[in-house]
Amino acid sequence: MKNYIKILFVFLMLPFLAIAQEETEKDEKVVEKLERSAFESATLIDNATNVLFSKNTLEVQMQHRFGLINNPNTLGGLYGDAANIRIALSYAIHERVTIGFGTTKNELLQDLNWKVSLLRQTRSNSMPISVSYYGNFTGDAREANILYNINNRYSKQDRYSYFNQLIIAKKFSPNLSLQIAPSVSHYNVVPTTMRNDMVALAFGGRYKISPQTAIIVDYTQPLTKFLGENPHPGISAGVEFSTSAHAFQLFVTNYNGLVAQKNIMFNTNDFFNGDFLIGFNITRNYNF
């Protein structure tokens, strides 16, 4: 009789054991889901964002800056000779690593750049932020006689500058995304009133007002003080129109350069004195 009771007890417990095992297996299969990208494009006006695309994605980018709006006889800068253009390509060799190359009209700057994802925000908020590292190595490709330094001597090293930036971003809601990005810029040769290195802090944000349209802002504050003629902060604001494969940004900014360290160290345009211009960025992604 006791044996029958034991057997009956085992059969009664089997369903509960099976349910417990199934729940354990489900828990083991749970994978932390990543939050959607905080931004649509790898660039937010004049600064990089934390965005990295899926492996084997090619991003084609064109950036254009017209002349200053307050320049006379230039139709608000549209006909000015100071317009600047950069054309660039970047390729995702891994979902966390992108490398790229860009060429800029003014000063014939050639930049090799890279971006690495260090941390990625999760939907459960177990990782509340995304952190990416962006850097570039830039060379001035103009003729040597233009590059003589203050001692009237020229070295190949005079052509080079470097940029390193840590991008900390968070998607607060489906509509609002913000980022903060400390950086260090370095030029091998600078005028005697400047320093070779500049520490700066950038702030950026994006707020969606429709599924394809967003308001975007970007601000960069130089922190290192020079002996004279300190650069003005970068101030930009505009709109972004985006789809799954491309983004178009239209804005006003007081940055004319298209390489980060050039803007941060040498910007002479005072936004509040009317020294701003119209610019746009166009990006298109191709998946292979």
C-alpha positions as CSV (number, residue, x, y, z in Angstrom):
1,M,0.0,0.0,0.0
2,K,2.8,2.3,0.9
3,N,4.4,1.7,-2.6
4,Y,1.2,2.7,-4.3
5,I,1.1,5.9,-2.3
6,K,4.6,6.7,-3.3
7,I,3.9,6.1,-7.0
8,L,0.8,8.2,-6.8
9,F,2.8,11.0,-5.2
10,V,5.4,10.9,-8.0
11,F,2.7,11.1,-10.7
12,L,1.1,14.1,-9.0
13,M,4.4,15.9,-8.7
14,L,5.5,15.3,-12.3
15,P,3.5,18.2,-13.9
16,F,5.0,20.7,-11.4
17,L,8.5,19.4,-12.0
18,A,8.0,19.7,-15.8
19,I,6.7,23.3,-15.4
20,A,9.7,24.2,-13.2
21,Q,12.1,22.7,-15.8
22,E,10.4,24.6,-18.7
23,E,10.6,27.9,-16.8
24,T,14.3,27.3,-16.1
25,E,15.0,26.6,-19.7
26,K,13.2,29.8,-20.8
27,D,15.2,31.8,-18.3
28,E,18.4,30.3,-19.7
29,K,17.4,31.3,-23.2
30,V,16.6,35.0,-22.4
31,V,19.0,37.2,-24.2
32,E,19.4,40.9,-23.3
33,K,17.9,43.0,-26.1
34,L,19.8,46.1,-27.3
35,E,18.0,49.4,-27.4
36,R,17.5,50.9,-30.8
37,S,20.1,53.4,-31.9
38,A,19.9,56.8,-30.2
39,F,20.5,58.5,-33.5
40,E,19.7,57.8,-37.2
41,S,23.1,58.9,-38.6
42,A,26.7,58.3,-37.6
43,T,27.1,62.1,-37.6
44,L,25.1,64.8,-35.7
45,I,25.8,68.0,-37.7
46,D,29.5,68.5,-36.7
47,N,30.1,65.7,-34.3
48,A,30.1,61.9,-34.6
49,T,27.4,60.0,-32.8
50,N,27.5,56.6,-31.1
51,V,25.9,54.9,-34.2
52,L,27.6,51.9,-35.7
53,F,25.9,50.0,-38.4
54,S,25.6,46.2,-38.9
55,K,28.6,44.3,-40.3
56,N,29.3,44.9,-44.1
57,T,27.4,48.2,-44.2
58,L,29.0,50.9,-46.4
59,E,28.0,54.5,-45.5
60,V,28.5,57.2,-48.2
61,Q,28.6,60.7,-46.8
62,M,28.6,64.2,-48.3
63,Q,28.9,67.3,-46.1
64,H,28.6,70.8,-47.4
65,R,29.0,74.2,-45.8
66,F,28.2,77.4,-47.6
67,G,29.8,80.8,-46.9
68,L,28.8,83.0,-44.0
69,I,25.4,84.5,-44.2
70,N,26.5,88.0,-43.3
71,N,29.1,88.1,-46.2
72,P,27.8,90.8,-48.7
73,N,26.9,90.1,-52.3
74,T,26.8,86.3,-51.7
75,L,23.1,85.6,-51.4
76,G,23.4,84.6,-47.8
77,G,26.6,82.8,-48.4
78,L,25.2,80.5,-51.2
79,Y,27.4,82.2,-53.8
80,G,30.5,82.6,-51.6
81,D,33.9,81.3,-52.4
82,A,34.4,80.0,-48.9
83,A,32.1,77.0,-49.3
84,N,33.6,73.7,-48.1
85,I,32.8,70.1,-49.1
86,R,33.8,66.8,-47.6
87,I,33.1,63.4,-49.3
88,A,33.6,60.3,-47.2
89,L,33.1,56.5,-47.0
90,S,33.0,54.3,-44.0
91,Y,32.7,50.5,-43.8
92,A,31.6,48.3,-40.9
93,I,34.1,45.5,-40.6
94,H,32.3,44.4,-37.5
95,E,29.0,45.4,-35.8
96,R,31.2,47.2,-33.2
97,V,34.0,48.5,-35.5
98,T,33.8,51.0,-38.4
99,I,36.7,52.4,-40.4
100,G,36.5,55.3,-42.9
101,F,38.2,57.8,-45.2
102,G,37.3,61.3,-46.1
103,T,38.6,64.1,-48.3
104,T,37.9,67.8,-47.7
105,K,38.1,70.7,-50.2
106,N,39.5,73.4,-47.9
107,E,43.2,72.8,-47.1
108,L,42.9,69.4,-49.0
109,L,42.5,67.5,-45.7
110,Q,42.6,63.7,-45.9
111,D,41.3,61.9,-42.9
112,L,41.4,58.3,-41.9
113,N,38.9,57.7,-39.1
114,W,37.6,54.8,-37.0
115,K,34.8,54.2,-34.5
116,V,34.5,51.4,-31.9
117,S,31.5,50.5,-29.8
118,L,32.5,50.0,-26.1
119,L,29.1,49.7,-24.4
120,R,25.6,49.4,-25.8
121,Q,22.4,50.5,-24.1
122,T,19.9,47.7,-23.4
123,R,16.1,47.8,-23.4
124,S,15.9,46.6,-19.8
125,N,18.2,49.4,-18.8
126,S,20.7,47.0,-17.2
127,M,23.2,49.0,-19.3
128,P,21.7,52.5,-19.3
129,I,24.0,54.2,-21.8
130,S,26.0,53.6,-25.0
131,V,29.7,54.5,-25.1
132,S,31.7,54.7,-28.3
133,Y,35.2,55.8,-29.2
134,Y,35.8,57.9,-32.3
135,G,39.2,59.0,-33.6
136,N,40.9,60.2,-36.8
137,F,44.3,60.8,-38.3
138,T,44.4,63.8,-40.7
139,G,46.9,65.0,-43.2
140,D,47.2,68.3,-45.0
141,A,47.8,67.5,-48.7
142,R,48.6,71.0,-49.9
143,E,52.0,71.8,-51.4
144,A,55.0,72.0,-49.1
145,N,55.6,75.7,-49.6
146,I,52.2,76.5,-48.1
147,L,53.1,74.5,-44.9
148,Y,56.3,76.3,-43.8
149,N,56.1,76.7,-40.0
150,I,56.9,79.8,-38.0
151,N,60.7,79.0,-38.3
152,N,60.4,78.9,-42.2
153,R,61.1,75.2,-42.1
154,Y,59.1,72.4,-43.3
155,S,58.8,68.8,-42.0
156,K,56.5,66.1,-43.2
157,Q,55.2,65.9,-39.6
158,D,53.8,69.4,-40.0
159,R,51.0,68.0,-42.0
160,Y,49.5,65.8,-39.3
161,S,46.8,66.3,-36.7
162,Y,44.9,63.9,-34.5
163,F,41.5,63.6,-32.8
164,N,40.2,61.4,-30.1
165,Q,36.6,61.4,-28.7
166,L,34.5,59.4,-26.2
167,I,30.8,59.5,-27.1
168,I,28.4,58.8,-24.3
169,A,24.8,58.6,-25.5
170,K,21.4,57.6,-24.2
171,K,18.0,57.1,-25.8
172,F,15.6,58.5,-23.1
173,S,12.4,57.7,-25.1
174,P,11.4,56.8,-28.7
175,N,11.6,60.6,-29.4
176,L,14.4,62.0,-27.3
177,S,18.1,61.1,-27.5
178,L,21.1,63.0,-26.0
179,Q,24.8,62.6,-26.0
180,I,27.9,64.2,-24.4
181,A,31.4,63.8,-25.9
182,P,34.7,64.9,-24.4
183,S,37.5,65.1,-26.9
184,V,41.2,65.9,-27.3
185,S,42.5,67.5,-30.5
186,H,46.2,67.6,-31.4
187,Y,48.2,69.5,-34.1
188,N,51.9,68.9,-34.6
189,V,52.5,72.5,-35.5
190,V,50.5,75.5,-34.3
191,P,51.1,79.3,-34.1
192,T,53.1,80.5,-31.0
193,T,49.9,81.9,-29.3
194,M,48.3,78.4,-29.4
195,R,48.8,75.1,-27.7
196,N,49.3,71.8,-29.6
197,D,46.5,70.2,-27.7
198,M,42.9,71.2,-27.1
199,V,40.4,69.6,-24.7
200,A,36.7,70.2,-25.6
201,L,33.3,69.0,-24.6
202,A,30.4,68.5,-27.0
203,F,26.7,68.2,-26.3
204,G,24.1,67.0,-28.8
205,G,20.5,66.1,-29.0
206,R,17.7,64.9,-31.3
207,Y,14.0,65.1,-30.8
208,K,11.6,63.4,-33.2
209,I,8.5,65.4,-34.2
210,S,7.3,62.8,-36.7
211,P,8.4,59.2,-37.8
212,Q,10.9,60.7,-40.4
213,T,11.6,64.2,-39.0
214,A,13.6,65.4,-36.0
215,I,14.9,68.6,-34.5
216,I,18.7,68.4,-34.0
217,V,21.1,70.5,-32.0
218,D,24.9,70.4,-31.5
219,Y,27.2,72.4,-29.2
220,T,31.0,72.2,-28.8
221,Q,32.8,74.1,-26.0
222,P,36.6,74.4,-26.2
223,L,38.1,74.1,-22.7
224,T,41.9,74.7,-23.1
225,K,42.9,78.3,-23.0
226,F,45.4,79.7,-25.5
227,L,47.7,82.7,-25.0
228,G,45.5,84.7,-27.4
229,E,42.6,84.5,-29.8
230,N,40.8,81.5,-28.2
231,P,38.4,79.7,-30.6
232,H,34.7,80.3,-30.4
233,P,32.4,77.5,-29.4
234,G,30.5,75.6,-32.1
235,I,26.7,76.2,-32.2
236,S,24.4,74.4,-34.6
237,A,20.7,73.7,-34.9
238,G,18.5,72.2,-37.7
239,V,16.3,69.4,-38.9
240,E,16.9,65.9,-39.9
241,F,14.9,63.8,-42.4
242,S,15.6,60.1,-42.3
243,T,14.6,56.7,-43.6
244,S,16.1,53.3,-42.9
245,A,18.9,53.8,-45.5
246,H,19.6,57.5,-45.6
247,A,19.5,60.7,-43.6
248,F,19.5,64.4,-44.7
249,Q,20.4,67.1,-42.2
250,L,19.8,70.8,-42.9
251,F,21.0,73.3,-40.3
252,V,22.7,76.6,-39.4
253,T,26.2,76.5,-37.8
254,N,29.2,78.6,-37.2
255,Y,31.6,75.8,-38.1
256,N,33.0,75.9,-41.6
257,G,35.6,73.1,-41.2
258,L,34.6,69.5,-41.8
259,V,37.2,67.8,-39.7
260,A,36.6,67.9,-35.9
261,Q,40.0,69.2,-34.8
262,K,40.0,71.9,-37.4
263,N,36.7,73.3,-36.1
264,I,37.5,73.0,-32.4
265,M,41.0,74.6,-32.6
266,F,40.6,77.2,-35.3
267,N,37.0,78.4,-35.3
268,T,36.9,82.3,-35.5
269,N,33.2,82.6,-36.2
270,D,31.2,84.1,-33.4
271,F,27.6,82.7,-33.8
272,F,26.1,85.6,-31.7
273,N,27.8,88.2,-33.9
274,G,26.1,86.9,-37.0
275,D,28.9,84.6,-38.1
276,F,26.9,81.6,-39.1
277,L,26.2,79.7,-42.3
278,I,23.9,77.2,-43.9
279,G,25.1,73.6,-44.1
280,F,23.8,70.1,-44.9
281,N,24.8,66.5,-44.5
282,I,23.7,63.6,-46.7
283,T,24.3,60.0,-45.8
284,R,23.3,56.8,-47.7
285,N,23.9,53.2,-46.4
286,Y,24.4,50.1,-48.6
287,N,24.3,46.6,-47.1
288,F,26.4,43.9,-48.6
